[in-house]
Amino acid sequence: MIIGVPKEIKTREYRIGMTPAGVRQLVAQGHTVLVETRAGEGSGLRDEAFTQAGATIAQSASEVWHRADMVMKVKEPLPAEFEYFRPGLVIYTYLHLAAEPVLTRKLIEKKVRAVAYETIQLPDGSL
């Protein structure tokens, strides 16, 4: 599977959807991880840290979104990212769908498989 990590575009959001340690684990399991260039800078993580962990650096968000089978983000996709939605794409992020009816409709319309961090429960019932 190709897992893509684009740079967050939400205002004042500097985190990244995956750390180099996460890249290392996924690559060890046989996956390809594609990280947008400079996506980690807001978190103090340079491209070199991701390449040393086994990631490939993409030159644009478009490249990440188009090549990835699954996209991992921190925050919900914004309208500028809706153009990248396609059937079968998996998005793994905070979605806040109750507060985002337009996003909800777009995900359904484009047949995206969306997994919201905030809805995943552990065996003990905690989130």
DAZICOR-V808598 format. One record per backbone hydrogen bond with DSSP energy under -0.5 kcal/mol. NH is the residue of the N-H (numbers start at 0). CO is the residue of the C=O. If there is no record, write none. Layout:
# DAZICOR-V808598
nh->NH co->CO
nh->NH co->CO
This chain:
# DAZICOR-V808598
nh->2 co->0
nh->2 co->31
nh->3 co->1
nh->3 co->69
nh->4 co->33
nh->12 co->9
nh->13 co->11
nh->22 co->18
nh->23 co->19
nh->24 co->20
nh->25 co->21
nh->26 co->22
nh->27 co->23
nh->28 co->24
nh->28 co->25
nh->29 co->26
nh->30 co->25
nh->31 co->0
nh->33 co->2
nh->33 co->31
nh->34 co->32
nh->34 co->55
nh->35 co->4
nh->36 co->57
nh->38 co->35
nh->40 co->37
nh->42 co->39
nh->43 co->40
nh->44 co->39
nh->45 co->43
nh->48 co->45
nh->49 co->45
nh->50 co->46
nh->51 co->47
nh->52 co->48
nh->53 co->50
nh->54 co->49
nh->55 co->32
nh->57 co->34
nh->57 co->55
nh->63 co->59
nh->64 co->60
nh->65 co->61
nh->66 co->62
nh->67 co->63
nh->68 co->1
nh->69 co->1
nh->70 co->89
nh->71 co->3
nh->72 co->70
nh->72 co->91
nh->80 co->77
nh->81 co->77
nh->81 co->78
nh->83 co->80
nh->84 co->81
nh->87 co->110
nh->88 co->85
nh->89 co->68
nh->90 co->112
nh->91 co->70
nh->92 co->90
nh->92 co->114
nh->93 co->73
nh->98 co->95
nh->99 co->96
nh->103 co->99
nh->104 co->100
nh->105 co->101
nh->106 co->102
nh->107 co->103
nh->108 co->104
nh->109 co->105
nh->110 co->107
nh->111 co->106
nh->112 co->88
nh->113 co->111
nh->114 co->90
nh->115 co->113
nh->116 co->92
nh->116 co->114
nh->118 co->115
nh->119 co->116
nh->121 co->125
nh->124 co->121
